[in-house]
Amino acid sequence: MKTNRPLLTIAIPTFNRAIYLRALLSSLHSQLADQSSVELLISDNASPDETTAVVEEFTKRGLTLRYLRNQTNIGPDANFLQCYEEAAGKYVWVFGDDDLILDGGLAIVVSLLERESPDYMFVAPYVFHDSIAEVTPAKRIAPTATISDPIEMVSLVNLHADLILISGAIVDKDRIASLQHPPFSSLIETNLVQLGWVFTSLRYLRRGVFVQLGVLAARAGNSRGGFQAAKVFGESYRRAVSEMLAPDSKLAAKILNDHLKNWFPRNWLAFREIGEDARAQNEILSKSFRENLWYWISIYPLLHTPRGLARIWAKLLRVPSRIQIKHRKTLRTKRSQSSLFVSGIPSQCIAGVLEDQRISAIVVLYHPDNRLLERLLNSTADQVDHIVLVDNTPNPDDKLSSLVQRYEPRVTYVPLGHNMGIATAQNAGIQKALSRGYSHVLLLDQDSYLHQDMVKELAYAERKLLESGIKVAAVGPNFIDEKTGTASKAIRHGWMHVQRIPIDGTDTRPVEADYLIASGSLIRLSMLAELGAMRDELFIDWVDIEWGLRARRAGSKCYIIPSAVMTHSIGDNFVQFFAKDINLHNNTRNYYIVRNATYLLSMKSMGWRWRTITLLKIPLYVWFYSWHSSNRWSSLVLLCKAFSDGVQRRVGPLV
């Protein structure tokens, strides 16, 4: 039977932080338009600032929400509890007013709730200080796990964040209502009332979901204020564990021990304040935890040894956590109790082979030639499920808008407003594909042309490679350079030499390459989850090569599929040099080639073979590109700057 009841309530307790609330509502405004099953609730704790005006502003802009305003300030815990109790949804997400939901993040959460029906979901945060731009797409993408063991769930949460994080927890309110538990109101004035529903969910956990996708960005340095850290994270935390969990249970011991082992080493400086307050906080912590061995191993040395030694000890205490994170990454596909997936990718993913391949093409635009773009769309539309056009053009013309409209709804147009670089544009497209549940992305440039059945050939070849036990990072086509008419070659790096392997279009066997050019690359989103997305700071050039070599170092391989053919144009022109066709670019592109090559020399993921060869090539790049420039002197100056910027790790767009 259908019901109008929301699936999820996002409940925002707020007090006197209108500026942060405006940013949060802005991040939700467009996302909620497509989510009719989500309720937005705001509980205002009698804020004296412009909070009411901000809420009215967004309601006038069409944002549907329920606004509760307390006549007097009832305190943070009571306001948080009011959010939980007033929520109409089956699931409740009490969300901090200074945190943000990343673009596409809400769709990911709703999709997981619908498909997995968890009792408890934890969304790990990506921390920023001043700007959401600090959270790069490459850092947003990581695996999701379903877990039935509460000990395992607590381990994952505490390795990546902390159970205290209010914006991290989504709970099944209906499930909690059916359970016996102490009243959550007993935790009012602890500053930790949210642990009431968190600990209850974990105590009776049947199915949990741990998410570290592109969902949550948490602002650093903002607390509710007005409390002693030791009282809250010592006395109150222990009280919450004792009241909400069986005191002698393994789960209670695990939560307390992790709190001492993980939380305190990350936050020990908060307790090293000078004066009487520091001694008072030490006494509170001692009283709360002194019977626990981890107090003497973790907290006591951090608070009572000289600051320099304490800093070293804090780093040493965090080493086991880092090892566990790496160990989990290595073993995650072997865990029988965890079903791993990414966003909307079906859970019937077995050994990386998807039963239902759904492919989203991502085309990056920058002042596109509409004739070439139309050619690309014509050759692509029938080969993929959807196309995302990510436009770096500052002021796109009306003809482009008309062209896009002709292909709707098969095409989604994403204008970035200004040139943010090819890496950022590709990552924006990847996020769209993640939020809509596609299994693969096909990266394309605006001047490419796909031959018949190219995507089908790539998808089939990838499936066969995976079935044979090969860990595939990406597959790409046999592309023909439109200017020269020559076919691509597979690149492999040896010691002090580069091997270029010709591609025989009549051969059916995939050809291994160290990397693929971006255009035409078919990549599983689960592989992007494992390896990370493209490096935004590179802006343009070496983006695809860096990702391919990063994949190779992680044990994954790239392949060119001879039977999959694509026409593509590289560079503005070309010259022959020692019987080889060398592509030429404008001076700005040459800057990025030299700068990024220099910058990447310091990265272990590039491998010694590439770095050794590239170290020798960089002076040749500077000489060759300068010599073939129409203004040799200005080109030489710019390329010397490129080398200097790369050495000093000044990356991003050229300024």
N, C-alpha and C positions, 0 to 999 in steps of 0.2 A: 504494500500500500504506500502510495506516495505521500509525502508530508512536506509542509513548508518550513519545517524546522531546519535551522542551519546545520551543516556538517561541522563547521568550525567557527568559533568565536575568537577573534583577536581582541583581547581586552587590555586597554592601555590605561594604567593608573598614572596620573600626572599631577604635578604641583609646581607651579611657578617656573616652568621651563617652556614657554611658548615658542622660543626660537628653535628648540630641538623638536618639539611636537610638530611644528610646521614642516620641518625636513622629513619627519617620519610620514606624515600624511601625504606629502608630495610623492614619496616613494611608493605609497600604497594606492594613490588615486587611479592611475591607469591600470594597475594590476587587478583591483577590485571590480573594474568594469566588466571583466570576463569571468568573474567568480560569483555567481548568484548563490552559491551554497555557503558563503562566508559572511558572517556578521561582524561589524566593527563596532566596538563599545569603548567609550572614553569615560573614565571616572575621574572627575576633577576635584581635587581635595581643597576646594575654596581658594584657588590661586588668585593672588592679588594683581597679577600681571595681565597680559593680553590673551590669555588662553581661550577665553570665551570668544573673543573676536576672531582668533585663528580658526576655531571650530566653525563659526558662522561663515567665514570666508570659504571654507571647503564645502560646506553644505550648499552654498550658493553656486559653487562650481559643479554641483551634481554628485558629490560624494555622499552616499547613503551611510548614515551612522546613527548610533544611539548615544546621547550625551547625558550623563549624570553629573550634577554639580552639587557637592556637599555644602550645606549652609555654613559649617565650620570645619576646620582642619581636624580630622579624626585620627590623624597619625598615619604613617606609611603602611604599616602592617594591616590596619583595619581597612584602608583603601584598597590594598592588594586583595584582601579577602573579599571585599565587596565586589571587585571585578570577577573573581572566581564564582561567587554565588549568583551574581546577576547574569552571567553568561548563559545564553539560550542554546548554544551549540552542543552537540554530542562531545566534541573535543574543545578544550579550552587552552588558549595560548595567551597567558598573561605576559605582556610584552613591555619592556622598558621604554619610556618615552624618548630616551636619547639614542636608542639603537635604530637600525634601519633594516628593512627587507630588500635585498638586492633585486634588480630587475629580473623577472622570471622566477624568483624564489618562491613566491606564493603558489604559483602553478605547480611547482615541484612538490611542495608540502601537501597540497590538496590531492595530487595524484597518488602520493604515497599513502595518505590516510585512506583513500578510497580503495586502493589495491591491497594494502597490507593489514588494515584494521588493527593497528597496534594498541596496546594498553598505555604505552608510554613511548614518546619520541623525543630524542634529544638532537638539537641542531647545533653543531659546533660553530663557534663564532670566528670570524676573521676581524682582527682588531684594527681600528684606525684611530688617529688622534684628532686631526683637523679636517681632513677631507676624505670623502668616500673614494676619491681617486687613488688613495693609498692601497685600496684593495683591488689587486689586479686579477683579471679573469684566470690567469695561469694558476694563481693561488686558490681560486675558488673551487676548482674542480678536483674532486677526490671521491673514493668509493663510498657506497652506502651499504650498511649491513643490517640484516634482521637477526635478532638474538632472543633466545628464550631463557637464558641463564642470567639472573639478576647480578651475580658476581661479575660475569663477563661484561654486562652492560655498564656497571660501575667502573670497571677497569678502563673501558674505552672512553667514557666520559671524562674521567679524571686524568687520563693521559693527554687529552686534547684540550680540555677546558676545566670546568668544575661544576658540580651539582648545584652550587649556590646560584649560578647564573640564571636569573629569572627568565630572560628571553630565550633561553635554550630549551625550555621544557614545554612539551605539549602533552596533555593528559586526557584520557577518556573519562569524562565526568560521570557518564552513566555507569561505567564499570566501578568507579570509586564509590558511587552512591550505593552500590549493592554490597559493599564490603564493611566489615566491622573495623572502625578506627577511632582514635580519640578525636575530639572536636579540634578543628584547625585553629579555632579561636584561642586555644590554650597557648599558642605560640605568638600571640599579639604582644608587642613590645620587645620581641627578641630581634627584630629586623630580619627575621628569616622565616616568616610565615609561609612562604612558598614551598619550604621543605616539607610542609605537612602533606600536600598532595603529591609531591615528588617521591617522598619516602614511602607513602602508602602504595603508589603505583609500583614501585620497585619491590616492595615486600610481597606483593601478590602477582608479580609479573608473569604473564603467559607469553607475551610476544612484544618485543621492543624493537624500535628502529633507531639506528644511529646514522645521522646525516651529516656529511661534510661536503655538501655541494655548494652551489652559488646561492645561498639562502640568506644568511644572517651576517650583518656587520655590526660589531659592538664597539661603541665609543669608549676609549680608554680614559681613565682619570676622573670619571664621574660616578660618585656614590650618592646614596641618599643623604649622607652626612649626619652629623649630630650624634654619633655613637663612638664608643671606644672600640678599636679594632679587636683587642684581646677579649673584651666582653662578648662581642658578637661572634667572632670566629673561634673563640675558646669556649667560654661558659655556655653561650646560647646554642652553639652548634652541638655541643655534647648533650645538652638538654633535648634538642630536637631529635637526636638519634635515640635517646633513651625513651622518649615519649611515643614516638611514631613507629619504632621498630622493637622487636623482641630484644632486650638488652644483651642477652648472652648469645645471640644468633651469629652465624658466620657473616651474614650480610652487615649487621651492625659493626662487627669488628673490622670488616673490609672497608666500610665507609670511613670509620674513624682513622684507621691506619693510613689509608690513602690521603686523607685530609692532612695528616701530619707529614707524610712522606712527600706529597706533591704540592699542596697548596702553600705551606709555610716556606719551603725553599724558594718559591716564586715571589713571595711577598714579605720576606723577612725584614726588609728595610723599613717597612711600616712600623715595626716594633722597636726600632733602634733610635727613637727620638731621644734627645738629650733632656735630662732633668728628672724630676719626681715622677712625671707621667710614665716614663719608660720603666721605672722600678715598679710602679703600680701595675702596669700591664704584664710585666714579667711574673708578678705574684699571682695574677689571675690565671695566666697560662699554666703556671706550676700547679695551682690548685685543681685545674680542670684535667690535666693530663699526666701528672707526675707518676701515676701508677702504670702508665703505658711506656714500654721500652722505647718506642719511637720518639717520645718526648726527649729522652736523654740522647738519642742518636741525632735527631733532627733539630728540634727547637732549641734546646739548651745551648749547644755550641754556637748556633747562629745569633743568640742573644747575649752570650756572656764571653765570647772570645773577641780579640781585637778585630776591628772591622775588615781589615785585609784578609785575615785568616777565615773570617766568617764568609766573605765573598767567595773564596776558593772552595770552602766546604759546601756552600750552596750549589756551586757548579758541579761538584762531585756527586752530590745527592741527586742531581737531575740526570746524570749519565745513565742510570738504569732505565729511566723513563724513555730516553731517546733510543736506547737499544731495543726496548720493547716495541716502540713505534716501528722501527725498521724491521724487527722480527715479524710483526703483524703484517706489514706490507708484503714480506716475502711469502708468508704462509696463508694469506687471506683466501686464495682460490682453493686451498686444500681443506678449509674448515667445513665439516659436514653440518655443523649446527648453524651456520650462517649462510643465508642466501644473498649473494652479492649482485647488485645491479646499479645502474646509474639512471637517475631521474625516471623517465618513462620507459626505459628499456625493459622488456619482459623478463620476469624472473626465471623463465625456462631457458636461460642462457647457460649452455653446457660447454665447458672447455673453450669458451670464447666464440662458439658458433651459434648464431641466432637463428631460431626457426623462422622468424619473420623479419626479414631485412627491410627497414624503412629508411630511405635515404633523403637527406635534405642537402641540396646544393647551396653553397655559399659563394656568392660572387661579390668581389670587392671592386667598387667603382671609384674613379677619380677623373673628373672631366671626361666622361666616356664619349666615344664616338657612337652615336645612337644606331648607326647602321651596323657597326660591328656587334653592338650589344644585342640588337634584334636578331642577328645571325646566331649569336650564342644562345639566346633564349629559345629560338626555334629548334636548335639542335639538342637542347637539354630538357625542355619541358616534358616530353614524352618518355624520358629515360629515368626521371627521378620522381619522388613523391611530392616534393615542394622545392621552391627556390627562394632563398633569402638574398636580397640585394642590399648590401651594406655600403652606403655612399659616403665617401670622404670629401665630396665636393662641397666647398663652402656655400655656393649659391647655385644649385642645380637649375637648369632651364625648364621651361614648361613642356618642351618636347619630351623630355625624359618622363615627366609625370604622365603624359598621354600614353607613352609606350608602356609604362608599368600598368596603367589601368586596363590596357588591352589583354593583359595576361592574368589579371586577378580572377579568382582567388588563389590561383596556383603560385602566385608570387607575393612575397611580403617585402615591402620597401622600408629600410631602416636608415634614415638620414642621421649622420653624426654631427652635422652642423659645421664642422671644419675638418681639416685633414689631420686625423689622429694616427695615421700610419697603417700599413697593411696588417701588421700583427694585431693591433687593437681591433681593427675592423673584423679580422678573421675570428678573434675571440668573442666579439659581440655576436657574430653569426653562430658560433658554437653554443653560446648561452641560449640563443633562441631555439636551436635544435634540441638542446637538453630539456628546456622547459616544455617542449611539445612532444617529447617522447620518441624521437627518432633514434635509430640504432647506429646510423653512420652519417658522416658529413662528406661531401665531395667538394673540395676547394677548387675554385675556378677564378681565372683572371678574365677581365672584360673582353679581351681580344682573342680568346680561345674559341675553338670550334670542335664539337664532338662528332666523331664519325658514328655511323649507325651501330647500335648495340655496344657502344664502348663501356657504359656503366654496367651492363649485364655481364660483359666479359670480365670486368674487374671484380664484381661481386662473386661470380662463380669461381674465379681463380683464388680469391681470398678464402672462400669456404673450403676449397680443396686443400689449400695449404694448411689451414687450421686443423682440418680433419686428419692430416698426416702428422700432426703433433708439432708443427712449426709455429713459433710465436711470432705472429705477423704484426708489425707496426702499421704499415700502410702498403697499398698497392697503387701503382700508377700506370698510365698508358705509354705506349710507344708514340712519342709526339714528333711531329714533323715541323721543322722551323719554316714558317711561311715565307721568310725572306730568302733563305738559301735553298729550300727544298730538301735539306738533308735530315736524316732521321737522328733521333737522340741516341746517346750512348750511356751505358750504365757506368757510374763512377765508383771506383774502389781505390782506397788509399793504401799504398805500401810504404815501406820505409824509404823516404827521400824520392818517391816517384808516385805518379797517379796513373792508374790503369783505367783506360777507357775501352769498354767492351761494346762492340757493335751489336745492334739489335736486329735479328733476322725476323722480319714480319711473317715468314712462313713457318717459323718454329712455334710450337705450342708450349714450350717449357718456360716458366717464369725465370727472369734473370735477376739475381740478387744485386742490389746496389747499396752503397753506404747511405744514400739519401735520395730523395726524389724532389723535383721541382714542385712547388706548391700546386700549381694549376693542374688539375686532373687527379690529384691524390685522393684516394678513397680511404677514410680512416674511421675505425669504430670509435664510438664515444667512450666505450669502456677502456680503450687504449689511451685516449686523451685523459681519462680519469686517472689512469695509472701513472702516466708519464708527465702530465701537466700540459697546458696549452702553449701557445706561442709567446715568445718573450716580447712584451710591449715595448721595452726600452730600446729594442733594435730599430723600431719604426719601420724601416724597409731595408731589404737586402740581408742575406744570410739567415733570414727567419726560418725558411724551410730546411736549410742545411743544418742549422743548429738543432732543430727538432729531430731531424733524422739521425744525427750523430748521438744525440741524447738517448734516443730509442735504442740505437745499436749498443751503446755502453750498458744499457739496462737489460740487454739480452734479447731484444726484439729486432726483427729484420724488415727491410723494405725491398719490394720487388717491382720490376717493370714487367708488364704483361704484353708480350709482342702482338697478340691478336686484338688488343684494345688500342685503337688509334685515335689521336687527337692532333689537330693542327693548332699551332701556337706561334706567337711572334715574341722573340726576346730581343731587347735592346732597340735603339733607334736606328742603328746602322751596323755594318760589320766591315772588317778589313781582314785580309789574309796575312798571317804572320807565321813564317816557317811552315807553310802548307796547311795551316789551321785557320778556320774562320773564327775571328775574335769579335764578339759583340761589343759595340760602342754605346755609351750612354751620355747623357748630358752631365755637366760638371757637378750638379747637386747629387745625382745618383752615384757618381764616382766617389763623392765625399762619403756617402754612407757605406759604400763597398770597402773603402780603406779603413774608415773609422771602426766599423763593426768587426772587420777581420782582426784589427788590432785589439779591440775590446775582448773578443772571444778567446784570444790566446791564453788568457788567465783562467779559463774554465776547464776543469778536468773532464767534463762531459764531452768535450770536443775530441779527446783522445790525442796521444802524443804524435801519431802519424800525421794527422791533419795539422796539428800545431807546428810540427817541425817543417812541413812543406810550406805552410802559410807564412811562417816567419821569413822564409826566403823569398816568397812571392810578393810581400808587401812593397819592398822597394821597386820591384818590377811594375806593380800596379801604378805607383806614383809616377814613375818615368813614362810608362806606356800611355796612360790616360792623359798626362800633361802634353806629351808629344803630339798626340792626335787631337788635341783641343784646338779650337779656332783662336783661343787666347791662351797661349802656353804659360805665360807668366802668372796670370791670375789663377789658372788651373793649378799650377804648382803650389802657389801659396795656399789655396784652399785644401789641397791634398796633404800638405804638411800640417795644416791645422787639424785635418781629419786624423792623422797619425797621433798628434799631440792629445786630441780629445779622447781617442781610444785608450791611450796609455793612462790618462788621468780619469778614465771611466766616466767621462761626460757624455751621456747618451740621451736618447729622446730625439725630438725634431731639431734640425739645424736652425740655430738662431744667430 
